Amino acid sequence: LIERIMGKKAQISVQSKRPGDQLRTCANVEKAGRILGYEPHTSLEEALTNQVEWYQNRIHGRVFFEI
């Protein structure tokens, strides 16, 4: 998804695990929906696109490392 949004191929380098690394994640907003009535209004793709655009608009004139 990020590759598509950014229009470039990611350079992935798999490293060995380090102490304290997150071994597993399973984010889910279902419980927040049941208890709090929370309902997301932005898709993951739209949110990531907005985030990428935000960063790209702020790196003009700054040094940054390519991902």
C-alpha contacts under 8 A as a table, 3 or more apart, distances in Angstrom:
res1	aa1	res2	aa2	distance
1	L	4	R	5.18
1	L	5	I	6.23
1	L	45	E	7.18
2	I	5	I	5.03
2	I	6	M	6.00
2	I	48	L	7.43
3	E	6	M	5.26
3	E	7	G	5.64
3	E	8	K	5.31
3	E	9	K	5.48
3	E	10	A	6.15
4	R	7	G	5.02
4	R	8	K	6.91
5	I	48	L	7.87
5	I	49	T	6.14
5	I	52	V	7.90
6	M	52	V	7.52
10	A	67	I	6.83
11	Q	67	I	6.98
17	K	21	D	6.51
18	R	21	D	5.64
22	Q	25	T	7.27
28	N	31	K	7.37
29	V	32	A	5.26
29	V	33	G	6.26
29	V	38	Y	7.85
30	E	33	G	5.02
30	E	34	R	6.33
31	K	34	R	5.05
31	K	35	I	6.05
32	A	35	I	5.29
32	A	36	L	5.26
32	A	37	G	6.58
32	A	38	Y	5.61
33	G	36	L	5.51
33	G	37	G	4.39
33	G	38	Y	4.30
33	G	39	E	5.94
34	R	37	G	5.69
34	R	38	Y	7.55
35	I	38	Y	7.93
40	P	43	S	7.53
42	T	46	E	6.22
42	T	47	A	6.19
43	S	46	E	5.19
43	S	47	A	6.13
44	L	47	A	5.11
44	L	48	L	6.08
45	E	48	L	5.22
45	E	49	T	6.05
46	E	49	T	5.07
46	E	50	N	6.14
47	A	50	N	5.14
47	A	51	Q	6.17
48	L	51	Q	4.96
48	L	52	V	6.09
49	T	52	V	5.21
49	T	53	E	6.18
50	N	53	E	5.15
50	N	54	W	6.07
51	Q	54	W	5.02
51	Q	55	Y	6.31
52	V	55	Y	5.25
52	V	56	Q	6.10
53	E	56	Q	5.02
53	E	57	N	6.07
54	W	57	N	5.30
54	W	58	R	6.54
55	Y	58	R	5.21
55	Y	59	I	6.37
56	Q	59	I	5.49
56	Q	60	H	7.34
57	N	60	H	6.52
59	I	62	R	5.13
59	I	63	V	7.28
59	I	64	F	7.24
